[in-house]
């Protein structure tokens, strides 16, 4: 795992030797699956219009939304990916040697380099105390280094209020007009109200939630008296972790938040990649790619209802 004192060049060179080359061989052409979950040549999904070829109707989406939708295809092999990066104060937390922001930087470095090596473009929107920087899409190693430089050299956040993930999602929806693949990289510790904005983003783009976490956020061990500080507000609280009841209540609250967040992301229709500070990124990315491939096969196998196929064959 990287630390925030790593230079972009040092981090990327290390990942190219230890991770990226290995993943490049293991994925072997799965990049379009990773970027678009609905098929090799699918470019867009939109409502049916008079005159559209009925053979392109997506029956799964039509049944779910109760409005006919068709798939659009293209021969264009270039894809654009956007990273919507939450770099707010809570992302600087880590109970061990690795912080969530370091995990975020490593994920972005790996995926951006893998995609740009194959001719695709990547851009980013950085959120700290607000939307601070937009990096337009580009390709090549130098562009990836520029993106990492903005992430790694940004000063750690100072407490100043709650994160508003809504602002980051609105920025993504407003700035990115062409249908793209988006990775929302965040710990999703935020003021409420972002859920609808995520759903709106999904209607236009292929969105993946990359959720950053740390084991201590789910289960607090018995460490005696501790001073806990809210990274977002700076508020401090002295707690006695010897108290088994307190630890149990904290675990219950964490489990409740976990359930609610997973349900929210599922309801929005996004795939979720879980990344903890104690994770193995190679294994996590391979699990995620395998999930996407299974979904593609399921979507491709849906096809047209059997009773419509003869009519279409004759038309």
C-alpha beads as a LAMMPS data file, in Angstrom:
LAMMPS data file: protein, C-alpha beads

315 atoms
314 bonds

1 atom types
1 bond types

-500.0 500.0 xlo xhi
-500.0 500.0 ylo yhi
-500.0 500.0 zlo zhi

Masses

1 110.0

Atoms # bond

1 1 1 0.000 0.000 0.000
2 1 1 1.239 3.508 -0.689
3 1 1 1.738 6.196 1.900
4 1 1 0.970 9.819 1.242
5 1 1 4.651 10.756 1.242
6 1 1 5.211 8.705 -1.937
7 1 1 5.867 10.699 -5.079
8 1 1 3.504 9.996 -7.976
9 1 1 6.395 8.617 -10.047
10 1 1 7.560 6.310 -7.251
11 1 1 4.037 5.050 -6.590
12 1 1 3.212 4.404 -10.232
13 1 1 6.538 2.734 -10.987
14 1 1 6.117 0.397 -8.008
15 1 1 2.573 -0.500 -9.041
16 1 1 3.623 -1.095 -12.659
17 1 1 6.150 -3.674 -11.508
18 1 1 4.131 -5.349 -8.760
19 1 1 0.461 -5.079 -9.766
20 1 1 -0.355 -3.580 -13.169
21 1 1 1.618 -6.027 -15.302
22 1 1 0.095 -8.948 -13.453
23 1 1 -3.449 -7.635 -13.769
24 1 1 -2.914 -6.797 -17.445
25 1 1 -2.201 -10.452 -18.100
26 1 1 -4.995 -11.776 -15.918
27 1 1 -7.702 -9.529 -17.359
28 1 1 -6.722 -10.202 -21.007
29 1 1 -9.279 -8.109 -22.858
30 1 1 -11.832 -7.730 -20.075
31 1 1 -11.446 -3.946 -20.052
32 1 1 -14.639 -3.319 -21.968
33 1 1 -16.469 -5.557 -19.513
34 1 1 -14.974 -3.563 -16.676
35 1 1 -15.938 -0.283 -18.321
36 1 1 -19.362 -1.166 -19.672
37 1 1 -21.432 -3.850 -18.033
38 1 1 -23.890 -4.468 -20.848
39 1 1 -21.797 -5.881 -23.667
40 1 1 -18.816 -5.423 -25.906
41 1 1 -20.407 -2.957 -28.302
42 1 1 -23.075 -1.309 -26.145
43 1 1 -22.649 2.460 -26.086
44 1 1 -25.878 3.738 -24.580
45 1 1 -29.344 2.918 -23.303
46 1 1 -32.275 5.256 -23.961
47 1 1 -36.041 5.333 -24.232
48 1 1 -37.617 3.795 -27.334
49 1 1 -38.576 6.229 -30.076
50 1 1 -40.842 5.689 -33.084
51 1 1 -38.852 4.075 -35.854
52 1 1 -36.292 2.348 -33.627
53 1 1 -35.414 -1.253 -34.432
54 1 1 -37.462 -3.386 -32.012
55 1 1 -34.687 -5.985 -32.042
56 1 1 -32.629 -3.566 -29.938
57 1 1 -35.182 -3.322 -27.128
58 1 1 -33.685 -4.212 -23.724
59 1 1 -36.506 -6.257 -22.213
60 1 1 -35.041 -6.427 -18.710
61 1 1 -34.822 -2.633 -18.431
62 1 1 -38.208 -2.189 -20.114
63 1 1 -39.865 -4.511 -17.595
64 1 1 -38.174 -2.831 -14.639
65 1 1 -38.946 0.756 -15.678
66 1 1 -42.272 0.073 -17.424
67 1 1 -41.027 2.206 -20.327
68 1 1 -39.522 0.660 -23.508
69 1 1 -35.750 1.167 -23.715
70 1 1 -33.384 0.311 -26.561
71 1 1 -29.684 -0.399 -26.684
72 1 1 -27.418 1.711 -28.870
73 1 1 -24.254 0.230 -30.296
74 1 1 -21.093 1.753 -31.693
75 1 1 -17.884 0.640 -33.338
76 1 1 -15.913 3.268 -31.425
77 1 1 -13.431 1.385 -29.235
78 1 1 -12.332 4.417 -27.215
79 1 1 -13.881 4.697 -23.782
80 1 1 -13.803 7.481 -21.215
81 1 1 -13.716 6.866 -17.468
82 1 1 -14.204 9.474 -14.759
83 1 1 -13.061 9.190 -11.152
84 1 1 -15.248 11.166 -8.739
85 1 1 -12.862 11.370 -5.785
86 1 1 -13.905 12.098 -2.224
87 1 1 -10.792 13.476 -0.481
88 1 1 -12.627 14.904 2.528
89 1 1 -11.169 14.679 6.075
90 1 1 -12.747 11.317 6.938
91 1 1 -10.854 9.698 4.038
92 1 1 -7.576 10.556 5.807
93 1 1 -8.423 8.040 8.543
94 1 1 -6.665 4.720 9.008
95 1 1 -6.331 2.614 12.157
96 1 1 -3.048 1.068 11.000
97 1 1 -0.246 2.154 8.706
98 1 1 -2.580 2.621 5.730
99 1 1 -5.161 5.357 5.328
100 1 1 -8.246 5.288 3.177
101 1 1 -6.868 8.040 0.942
102 1 1 -3.805 5.901 0.229
103 1 1 -6.079 3.023 -0.815
104 1 1 -7.967 5.436 -3.060
105 1 1 -4.734 6.634 -4.689
106 1 1 -3.567 3.097 -5.339
107 1 1 -6.896 2.079 -6.853
108 1 1 -6.921 5.114 -9.149
109 1 1 -3.302 4.565 -10.182
110 1 1 -3.904 0.925 -11.087
111 1 1 -7.170 1.339 -12.949
112 1 1 -6.209 4.565 -14.721
113 1 1 -2.951 3.081 -15.969
114 1 1 -4.583 -0.171 -17.065
115 1 1 -7.216 1.726 -19.038
116 1 1 -4.902 4.299 -20.626
117 1 1 -2.471 1.551 -21.676
118 1 1 -5.278 0.284 -23.892
119 1 1 -6.099 3.600 -25.533
120 1 1 -8.842 4.809 -23.218
121 1 1 -9.064 8.203 -21.530
122 1 1 -9.547 9.035 -17.846
123 1 1 -10.543 12.221 -16.050
124 1 1 -11.248 13.127 -12.432
125 1 1 -13.210 15.471 -10.182
126 1 1 -11.610 16.068 -6.765
127 1 1 -13.679 16.936 -3.699
128 1 1 -12.141 18.133 -0.413
129 1 1 -14.019 20.816 1.486
130 1 1 -15.954 21.236 -1.762
131 1 1 -15.411 20.515 -5.444
132 1 1 -11.833 21.765 -5.792
133 1 1 -10.449 20.584 -9.107
134 1 1 -11.481 19.034 -12.411
135 1 1 -8.929 17.093 -14.446
136 1 1 -10.192 16.746 -18.063
137 1 1 -9.938 13.299 -19.679
138 1 1 -6.589 12.359 -21.107
139 1 1 -4.501 9.301 -21.833
140 1 1 -0.952 8.130 -21.394
141 1 1 1.375 7.658 -18.461
142 1 1 2.098 11.365 -18.039
143 1 1 -1.604 12.112 -17.646
144 1 1 -1.976 9.422 -14.966
145 1 1 1.003 10.907 -13.118
146 1 1 -0.666 14.332 -13.214
147 1 1 -3.850 12.868 -11.743
148 1 1 -1.918 11.132 -8.958
149 1 1 0.037 14.288 -8.223
150 1 1 -3.207 16.145 -7.536
151 1 1 -4.327 13.380 -5.188
152 1 1 -1.101 12.765 -3.292
153 1 1 0.100 16.338 -2.955
154 1 1 -3.220 17.733 -1.787
155 1 1 -2.932 18.740 1.905
156 1 1 -4.821 16.601 4.374
157 1 1 -8.258 17.985 5.103
158 1 1 -8.991 19.972 8.233
159 1 1 -12.258 19.625 10.087
160 1 1 -14.732 22.199 8.938
161 1 1 -18.129 20.590 8.622
162 1 1 -19.814 17.573 7.115
163 1 1 -18.883 16.191 3.728
164 1 1 -21.548 16.837 1.121
165 1 1 -21.248 14.007 -1.354
166 1 1 -24.236 15.558 -3.105
167 1 1 -21.970 18.347 -4.407
168 1 1 -19.510 15.875 -5.926
169 1 1 -22.271 13.874 -7.636
170 1 1 -23.933 17.025 -8.949
171 1 1 -20.583 18.145 -10.347
172 1 1 -20.175 14.832 -12.142
173 1 1 -23.656 15.023 -13.604
174 1 1 -23.251 18.634 -14.678
175 1 1 -19.761 18.503 -16.156
176 1 1 -19.811 15.118 -17.897
177 1 1 -22.371 15.266 -20.700
178 1 1 -21.248 12.362 -22.864
179 1 1 -22.121 8.915 -21.551
180 1 1 -19.102 7.597 -19.641
181 1 1 -18.002 5.121 -17.047
182 1 1 -17.795 6.673 -13.582
183 1 1 -16.129 5.453 -10.410
184 1 1 -17.381 7.231 -7.283
185 1 1 -14.519 6.648 -4.819
186 1 1 -15.611 7.539 -1.282
187 1 1 -16.183 6.227 2.215
188 1 1 -19.760 7.557 1.847
189 1 1 -19.540 9.289 5.240
190 1 1 -21.569 12.282 4.236
191 1 1 -24.460 14.539 5.015
192 1 1 -27.693 12.928 3.774
193 1 1 -29.356 13.831 0.510
194 1 1 -26.908 12.361 -2.014
195 1 1 -28.937 9.233 -2.773
196 1 1 -31.193 10.792 -5.414
197 1 1 -28.246 12.451 -7.145
198 1 1 -26.524 9.070 -7.449
199 1 1 -29.659 7.599 -9.015
200 1 1 -29.766 10.442 -11.527
201 1 1 -26.124 9.844 -12.416
202 1 1 -26.870 6.174 -13.102
203 1 1 -29.516 7.083 -15.678
204 1 1 -26.892 8.610 -17.974
205 1 1 -23.639 6.870 -17.049
206 1 1 -22.260 3.475 -16.103
207 1 1 -21.540 4.046 -12.399
208 1 1 -19.534 1.995 -9.914
209 1 1 -19.337 2.859 -6.227
210 1 1 -15.854 2.225 -4.807
211 1 1 -16.381 2.227 -1.065
212 1 1 -13.383 2.900 1.193
213 1 1 -13.427 1.584 4.752
214 1 1 -11.273 0.713 7.747
215 1 1 -11.827 -2.249 10.135
216 1 1 -11.953 0.062 13.163
217 1 1 -15.048 1.748 11.746
218 1 1 -17.008 -1.481 12.182
219 1 1 -15.647 -2.963 15.395
220 1 1 -13.923 -1.060 18.230
221 1 1 -11.571 -3.257 20.317
222 1 1 -11.027 -3.007 24.080
223 1 1 -8.319 -0.330 24.301
224 1 1 -9.282 1.378 27.549
225 1 1 -9.946 5.132 27.670
226 1 1 -9.784 6.740 24.229
227 1 1 -10.379 10.196 22.842
228 1 1 -12.319 9.907 19.597
229 1 1 -12.389 12.818 17.164
230 1 1 -14.887 13.370 14.389
231 1 1 -12.717 13.992 11.328
232 1 1 -15.484 16.019 9.684
233 1 1 -16.396 18.383 12.548
234 1 1 -13.384 18.165 14.899
235 1 1 -15.668 17.281 17.831
236 1 1 -13.893 15.140 20.481
237 1 1 -15.384 12.579 22.863
238 1 1 -13.721 10.597 25.679
239 1 1 -14.974 6.993 25.709
240 1 1 -14.253 3.925 27.834
241 1 1 -13.757 0.978 25.492
242 1 1 -13.546 -1.353 28.515
243 1 1 -17.332 -1.010 28.594
244 1 1 -18.606 -4.057 26.705
245 1 1 -22.062 -2.514 26.391
246 1 1 -20.639 0.580 24.708
247 1 1 -18.654 -1.528 22.245
248 1 1 -21.731 -3.601 21.467
249 1 1 -23.904 -0.541 20.833
250 1 1 -21.221 0.934 18.608
251 1 1 -21.025 -2.309 16.600
252 1 1 -24.803 -2.378 16.247
253 1 1 -24.861 1.187 14.941
254 1 1 -22.059 0.389 12.501
255 1 1 -23.914 -2.709 11.274
256 1 1 -27.099 -0.681 10.822
257 1 1 -25.265 1.954 8.806
258 1 1 -23.616 -0.787 6.752
259 1 1 -26.965 -2.349 5.887
260 1 1 -28.554 0.988 5.014
261 1 1 -25.653 2.021 2.783
262 1 1 -25.605 -1.274 0.886
263 1 1 -29.361 -1.088 0.338
264 1 1 -29.056 2.501 -0.888
265 1 1 -26.322 1.640 -3.395
266 1 1 -28.230 -1.409 -4.623
267 1 1 -31.433 0.620 -5.011
268 1 1 -29.523 3.166 -7.123
269 1 1 -28.499 0.360 -9.483
270 1 1 -24.728 0.631 -9.048
271 1 1 -22.175 -2.126 -8.667
272 1 1 -20.093 -1.714 -5.511
273 1 1 -16.416 -2.480 -5.048
274 1 1 -15.534 -2.684 -1.342
275 1 1 -11.971 -1.607 -0.497
276 1 1 -10.698 -1.764 3.080
277 1 1 -7.360 -0.497 4.347
278 1 1 -6.416 -4.133 5.024
279 1 1 -7.512 -5.370 1.559
280 1 1 -5.504 -6.981 -1.230
281 1 1 -6.263 -4.760 -4.223
282 1 1 -5.423 -7.378 -6.848
283 1 1 -7.869 -9.864 -5.356
284 1 1 -10.542 -7.184 -4.911
285 1 1 -10.278 -6.029 -8.538
286 1 1 -10.387 -9.582 -9.872
287 1 1 -13.482 -10.351 -7.773
288 1 1 -15.134 -7.216 -9.092
289 1 1 -14.273 -8.003 -12.720
290 1 1 -15.647 -11.515 -12.302
291 1 1 -18.889 -10.045 -10.945
292 1 1 -19.182 -7.725 -13.951
293 1 1 -18.560 -10.565 -16.401
294 1 1 -21.321 -12.647 -14.820
295 1 1 -23.705 -9.707 -15.107
296 1 1 -22.786 -9.213 -18.763
297 1 1 -23.463 -12.867 -19.520
298 1 1 -26.792 -12.636 -17.720
299 1 1 -27.764 -9.520 -19.653
300 1 1 -26.660 -10.963 -22.976
301 1 1 -28.607 -14.129 -22.298
302 1 1 -31.850 -12.282 -21.631
303 1 1 -32.503 -11.640 -25.313
304 1 1 -35.999 -11.246 -26.715
305 1 1 -39.030 -13.061 -25.381
306 1 1 -39.416 -16.374 -27.215
307 1 1 -42.864 -15.526 -28.600
308 1 1 -41.448 -12.471 -30.434
309 1 1 -38.504 -14.193 -32.113
310 1 1 -40.400 -15.816 -35.032
311 1 1 -42.067 -12.508 -35.948
312 1 1 -38.744 -10.705 -35.923
313 1 1 -37.121 -13.415 -38.003
314 1 1 -39.827 -12.956 -40.649
315 1 1 -39.702 -9.156 -40.643

Bonds

1 1 1 2
2 1 2 3
3 1 3 4
4 1 4 5
5 1 5 6
6 1 6 7
7 1 7 8
8 1 8 9
9 1 9 10
10 1 10 11
11 1 11 12
12 1 12 13
13 1 13 14
14 1 14 15
15 1 15 16
16 1 16 17
17 1 17 18
18 1 18 19
19 1 19 20
20 1 20 21
21 1 21 22
22 1 22 23
23 1 23 24
24 1 24 25
25 1 25 26
26 1 26 27
27 1 27 28
28 1 28 29
29 1 29 30
30 1 30 31
31 1 31 32
32 1 32 33
33 1 33 34
34 1 34 35
35 1 35 36
36 1 36 37
37 1 37 38
38 1 38 39
39 1 39 40
40 1 40 41
41 1 41 42
42 1 42 43
43 1 43 44
44 1 44 45
45 1 45 46
46 1 46 47
47 1 47 48
48 1 48 49
49 1 49 50
50 1 50 51
51 1 51 52
52 1 52 53
53 1 53 54
54 1 54 55
55 1 55 56
56 1 56 57
57 1 57 58
58 1 58 59
59 1 59 60
60 1 60 61
61 1 61 62
62 1 62 63
63 1 63 64
64 1 64 65
65 1 65 66
66 1 66 67
67 1 67 68
68 1 68 69
69 1 69 70
70 1 70 71
71 1 71 72
72 1 72 73
73 1 73 74
74 1 74 75
75 1 75 76
76 1 76 77
77 1 77 78
78 1 78 79
79 1 79 80
80 1 80 81
81 1 81 82
82 1 82 83
83 1 83 84
84 1 84 85
85 1 85 86
86 1 86 87
87 1 87 88
88 1 88 89
89 1 89 90
90 1 90 91
91 1 91 92
92 1 92 93
93 1 93 94
94 1 94 95
95 1 95 96
96 1 96 97
97 1 97 98
98 1 98 99
99 1 99 100
100 1 100 101
101 1 101 102
102 1 102 103
103 1 103 104
104 1 104 105
105 1 105 106
106 1 106 107
107 1 107 108
108 1 108 109
109 1 109 110
110 1 110 111
111 1 111 112
112 1 112 113
113 1 113 114
114 1 114 115
115 1 115 116
116 1 116 117
117 1 117 118
118 1 118 119
119 1 119 120
120 1 120 121
121 1 121 122
122 1 122 123
123 1 123 124
124 1 124 125
125 1 125 126
126 1 126 127
127 1 127 128
128 1 128 129
129 1 129 130
130 1 130 131
131 1 131 132
132 1 132 133
133 1 133 134
134 1 134 135
135 1 135 136
136 1 136 137
137 1 137 138
138 1 138 139
139 1 139 140
140 1 140 141
141 1 141 142
142 1 142 143
143 1 143 144
144 1 144 145
145 1 145 146
146 1 146 147
147 1 147 148
148 1 148 149
149 1 149 150
150 1 150 151
151 1 151 152
152 1 152 153
153 1 153 154
154 1 154 155
155 1 155 156
156 1 156 157
157 1 157 158
158 1 158 159
159 1 159 160
160 1 160 161
161 1 161 162
162 1 162 163
163 1 163 164
164 1 164 165
165 1 165 166
166 1 166 167
167 1 167 168
168 1 168 169
169 1 169 170
170 1 170 171
171 1 171 172
172 1 172 173
173 1 173 174
174 1 174 175
175 1 175 176
176 1 176 177
177 1 177 178
178 1 178 179
179 1 179 180
180 1 180 181
181 1 181 182
182 1 182 183
183 1 183 184
184 1 184 185
185 1 185 186
186 1 186 187
187 1 187 188
188 1 188 189
189 1 189 190
190 1 190 191
191 1 191 192
192 1 192 193
193 1 193 194
194 1 194 195
195 1 195 196
196 1 196 197
197 1 197 198
198 1 198 199
199 1 199 200
200 1 200 201
201 1 201 202
202 1 202 203
203 1 203 204
204 1 204 205
205 1 205 206
206 1 206 207
207 1 207 208
208 1 208 209
209 1 209 210
210 1 210 211
211 1 211 212
212 1 212 213
213 1 213 214
214 1 214 215
215 1 215 216
216 1 216 217
217 1 217 218
218 1 218 219
219 1 219 220
220 1 220 221
221 1 221 222
222 1 222 223
223 1 223 224
224 1 224 225
225 1 225 226
226 1 226 227
227 1 227 228
228 1 228 229
229 1 229 230
230 1 230 231
231 1 231 232
232 1 232 233
233 1 233 234
234 1 234 235
235 1 235 236
236 1 236 237
237 1 237 238
238 1 238 239
239 1 239 240
240 1 240 241
241 1 241 242
242 1 242 243
243 1 243 244
244 1 244 245
245 1 245 246
246 1 246 247
247 1 247 248
248 1 248 249
249 1 249 250
250 1 250 251
251 1 251 252
252 1 252 253
253 1 253 254
254 1 254 255
255 1 255 256
256 1 256 257
257 1 257 258
258 1 258 259
259 1 259 260
260 1 260 261
261 1 261 262
262 1 262 263
263 1 263 264
264 1 264 265
265 1 265 266
266 1 266 267
267 1 267 268
268 1 268 269
269 1 269 270
270 1 270 271
271 1 271 272
272 1 272 273
273 1 273 274
274 1 274 275
275 1 275 276
276 1 276 277
277 1 277 278
278 1 278 279
279 1 279 280
280 1 280 281
281 1 281 282
282 1 282 283
283 1 283 284
284 1 284 285
285 1 285 286
286 1 286 287
287 1 287 288
288 1 288 289
289 1 289 290
290 1 290 291
291 1 291 292
292 1 292 293
293 1 293 294
294 1 294 295
295 1 295 296
296 1 296 297
297 1 297 298
298 1 298 299
299 1 299 300
300 1 300 301
301 1 301 302
302 1 302 303
303 1 303 304
304 1 304 305
305 1 305 306
306 1 306 307
307 1 307 308
308 1 308 309
309 1 309 310
310 1 310 311
311 1 311 312
312 1 312 313
313 1 313 314
314 1 314 315
